[in-house]
Amino acid sequence: MTGRGVRQRHIPVLLEEVLKGLGIREGGVYLDATVGEGGHSLEILRRSARAQVIGIDQDPEALASAGAALGEFGQRVRLCRRNFRYMGEVVQEMGVPAVDGILLDLGVSSLQLDLSERGFSFSQDGPLDMRMDPDGALTAGMIVNSYSEEDLARIISTYGEERLSRRIAQAIAQERSKNPITTTAGLAVIVSRVPGMSRVKSIHPATRTFQALRIEVNDELNALREALVSGIGLLVPGGRMAVISFHSLEDRIVKRTFRRMADPCECPPDFPMCVCGALPMGSVRTRRPIIPGESERRDNPRSRSARLRIFERAPRA
Ligand SMILES: C[S@@+](CC[C@H](N)C(=O)[O-])C[C@H]1O[C@@H](n2cnc3c(N)ncnc32)[C@H](O)[C@@H]1O
């Protein structure tokens, strides 16, 4: 649906798996770094009568929605509008020395996707925006209309893993030389018409290009890298971080960062013992990512590409 009419609330993805993975403790403090509409936080607060939640989101509309959903819990909830890459500052400002668990449920929420004016969706027409933080300096329209053709191709290839990135960049450059490209529907049509564009029924041809633009607009991968490292440092001994990713670029970063934090030794493999002195921060709890079961995939199509990984801080790291 378009505009601001009645819409379905965001359904939290892998909810039971996240709660189990975080190992919610009575009276624990949980940092929901992507609080969104508060779906996961609501269940943390319901299931543990004394648990507290610190909720972060860079989108003021998401934060307002979380505030309404979690209002009944009063002082057990503290919300903050910030990019999660600064989660260390947020907890410090709140006077919280460490947290028992952290959740990162990456990507956009249904709230953002469903509002055409936010410009995230190719299935509804809206301005080419895609900013999660509406005060952010860069919009998708600025990228599409001002980046060089080479830079466009690079972004679409790297962040969209799109095989036809050069052709798409060329088509965009041709089109914008006539008129600026200003709408999501306009861009979707340009991409769809690129010769050779795959017609996989379940995936819109512009999916990968839109993903690439969104990642660039919000600097998503760098924010994720920073949040993973600083977040693990904020955990109490035995505390856990749960991360849900929605595409392979994110999942790869999570997998590699967790692995490096669990085994940071940089000594050459033929050294008989470690001399670099780097100590593991903890261990990876998920050898393979946890994925949604059949019924969740059926009931919530947005969950289909979700992958959950869990890291546990060492008992005395
Ligand atoms: C998938 S939604 C979270 C949904 C939430 N778990 C729920 O159940 O309602 C992701 C949210 O994270 C926010 N977000 C994504 N990247 C962020 C970042 N770098 N800093 C802060 N918030 C971010 C988005 O604005 C969005 O509201």
The ligand as a MOL file (V3000), in Angstrom:
LIG
                    3D

  0  0  0     0  0            999 V3000
M  V30 BEGIN CTAB
M  V30 COUNTS 27 29 0 0 0
M  V30 BEGIN ATOM
M  V30 1 C 14.3180 -4.7640 10.3070 0
M  V30 2 S 13.9940 -3.3190 11.1760 0 CHG=1
M  V30 3 C 13.9330 -3.8300 12.8580 0
M  V30 4 C 12.6190 -4.3620 13.2660 0
M  V30 5 C 12.4890 -4.7020 14.7420 0
M  V30 6 N 13.3960 -5.7440 15.1350 0
M  V30 7 C 11.0690 -5.0910 15.0650 0
M  V30 8 O 10.8230 -6.2690 15.3390 0
M  V30 9 O 10.1960 -4.2080 15.0360 0 CHG=-1
M  V30 10 C 15.5110 -2.4970 11.1180 0
M  V30 11 C 15.5170 -1.1540 11.7870 0
M  V30 12 O 16.8690 -0.8430 12.0040 0
M  V30 13 C 17.0770 0.5130 11.7100 0
M  V30 14 N 18.4760 0.6440 11.3120 0
M  V30 15 C 19.0960 0.0450 10.2710 0
M  V30 16 N 20.3820 0.4020 10.2360 0
M  V30 17 C 20.5930 1.2160 11.2970 0
M  V30 18 C 21.7330 1.8910 11.8000 0
M  V30 19 N 22.9300 1.8250 11.1950 0
M  V30 20 N 21.6010 2.6170 12.9290 0
M  V30 21 C 20.3900 2.7120 13.5570 0
M  V30 22 N 19.2660 2.1110 13.1080 0
M  V30 23 C 19.3690 1.3590 11.9920 0
M  V30 24 C 16.1060 0.8410 10.6180 0
M  V30 25 O 15.8080 2.2190 10.6420 0
M  V30 26 C 14.9070 -0.0390 10.9820 0
M  V30 27 O 13.9680 0.6570 11.7440 0
M  V30 END ATOM
M  V30 BEGIN BOND
M  V30 1 1 1 2
M  V30 2 1 2 3
M  V30 3 1 2 10
M  V30 4 1 3 4
M  V30 5 1 4 5
M  V30 6 1 5 6
M  V30 7 1 5 7
M  V30 8 2 7 8
M  V30 9 1 7 9
M  V30 10 1 10 11
M  V30 11 1 11 12
M  V30 12 1 11 26
M  V30 13 1 12 13
M  V30 14 1 13 14
M  V30 15 1 13 24
M  V30 16 1 14 15
M  V30 17 1 14 23
M  V30 18 2 15 16
M  V30 19 1 16 17
M  V30 20 1 17 18
M  V30 21 2 17 23
M  V30 22 1 18 19
M  V30 23 2 18 20
M  V30 24 1 20 21
M  V30 25 2 21 22
M  V30 26 1 22 23
M  V30 27 1 24 25
M  V30 28 1 24 26
M  V30 29 1 26 27
M  V30 END BOND
M  V30 END CTAB
M  END
